[in-house]
């Protein structure tokens, strides 16, 4: 099964994340199928960029988004 989730990047105490479609069995920072966006929790305001069309395509094909990714997708659809 495919999951839409965050992949941690950055350095110690300075994280940023890629929003990726990955096999559910793969490790958090391991291989992914496709990158669909980014998320930077240290930035004020709009701290995410996501391709909503790609996210919707993956969800329609059965991918399960994580809680954080589903919140980001919801915010992106409002904007």
ABEGO torsion letter per residue (X at the ends): XBBBBBBBBEBBGBBBBBBBBBBAABBAABBBABBAEBBBAABBEBABBBBAAAAAAAAAAGBBBBAAAAAAAAAAAAX
